[in-house]
Amino acid sequence: MHPGDLALIYHTGTERQIVGIAEIASAPYPDPQHATANAKLVVVDVRFVRRLPRPIPLTTIKTDPFFADFALVRQARLSVVPIEDRHWERILQITL
């Protein structure tokens, strides 16, 4: 992630849905809560950009064959996953 990149805001827990868009506001830096335990754990600052017109539940993404190769579907319990442009565009189309 680099400052200026856009990111989807995904609620975990019981909600499990994409709810908005954020902008990466800083370069990655050591997670202050875990900096001494594991130097590989990093965080970034984000800036809220906007809410999606309607949330997209994970179940919607998982049942759409278009997203079969999307990391959010293939790999459980990831905090950050890359998203291809084609998946980004499809998510925005779904919210309309």
C-alpha positions as CSV (number, residue, x, y, z in Angstrom):
1,M,0.0,0.0,0.0
2,H,1.1,3.5,-0.8
3,P,-0.2,6.9,0.2
4,G,-2.9,7.9,-2.2
5,D,-4.1,4.3,-2.9
6,L,-7.7,3.6,-2.4
7,A,-9.0,0.8,-0.2
8,L,-12.3,-0.9,0.6
9,I,-13.5,-0.7,4.1
10,Y,-14.6,-4.1,5.2
11,H,-16.4,-4.8,8.5
12,T,-15.5,-8.1,10.0
13,G,-17.2,-9.9,12.9
14,T,-20.9,-10.5,12.6
15,E,-21.4,-7.9,9.8
16,R,-18.9,-9.2,7.2
17,Q,-19.6,-6.6,4.5
18,I,-17.9,-4.0,2.4
19,V,-19.2,-0.6,3.6
20,G,-17.0,2.1,2.2
21,I,-13.9,3.5,0.6
22,A,-10.8,4.9,2.3
23,E,-7.6,6.4,1.1
24,I,-4.2,5.3,2.3
25,A,-2.8,8.3,4.1
26,S,0.7,7.1,5.2
27,A,3.4,4.7,4.3
28,P,3.4,1.5,6.3
29,Y,5.0,1.8,9.8
30,P,5.5,-0.7,12.7
31,D,2.3,-1.4,14.6
32,P,2.8,0.5,17.9
33,Q,0.9,-2.3,19.7
34,H,3.2,-5.0,18.5
35,A,6.4,-3.3,17.4
36,T,8.6,-5.0,19.9
37,A,7.0,-8.4,19.5
38,N,7.1,-8.7,15.7
39,A,8.7,-6.1,13.4
40,K,6.8,-7.5,10.4
41,L,3.5,-6.3,11.7
42,V,2.8,-2.9,10.2
43,V,-0.1,-0.5,9.9
44,V,-1.1,2.4,7.7
45,D,-3.1,5.5,8.4
46,V,-6.3,5.8,6.4
47,R,-8.7,8.7,5.5
48,F,-12.4,8.1,5.1
49,V,-13.5,8.9,1.5
50,R,-17.1,7.8,1.4
51,R,-19.7,5.2,2.3
52,L,-20.9,2.8,-0.4
53,P,-24.5,3.4,-1.5
54,R,-25.3,0.1,0.1
55,P,-23.1,-2.4,1.9
56,I,-22.0,-5.6,0.1
57,P,-22.2,-8.7,2.3
58,L,-19.5,-11.3,2.0
59,T,-22.2,-13.8,1.1
60,T,-22.9,-11.8,-2.1
61,I,-19.3,-11.8,-3.1
62,K,-18.8,-15.5,-2.3
63,T,-21.8,-16.6,-4.4
64,D,-20.8,-14.6,-7.4
65,P,-18.5,-16.7,-9.7
66,F,-16.8,-13.6,-10.9
67,F,-15.1,-13.3,-7.5
68,A,-13.9,-17.0,-7.4
69,D,-10.2,-15.9,-7.5
70,F,-10.6,-12.9,-5.2
71,A,-8.3,-13.2,-2.1
72,L,-11.2,-12.2,0.2
73,V,-13.0,-15.3,-0.9
74,R,-10.0,-17.7,-1.2
75,Q,-8.2,-16.9,2.0
76,A,-10.0,-16.5,5.3
77,R,-9.0,-14.2,8.1
78,L,-6.9,-11.7,6.2
79,S,-6.7,-8.1,7.4
80,V,-5.5,-6.8,4.1
81,V,-5.9,-8.3,0.7
82,P,-5.0,-7.0,-2.8
83,I,-7.9,-6.3,-5.2
84,E,-7.6,-6.3,-8.9
85,D,-9.2,-3.4,-10.9
86,R,-11.8,-5.8,-12.4
87,H,-13.0,-6.8,-8.9
88,W,-13.0,-3.2,-7.7
89,E,-15.1,-2.1,-10.6
90,R,-17.6,-5.0,-10.1
91,I,-17.9,-4.2,-6.4
92,L,-18.8,-0.6,-7.3
93,Q,-21.3,-1.8,-9.9
94,I,-23.0,-4.0,-7.3
95,T,-23.6,-1.0,-5.0
96,L,-25.6,0.9,-7.6
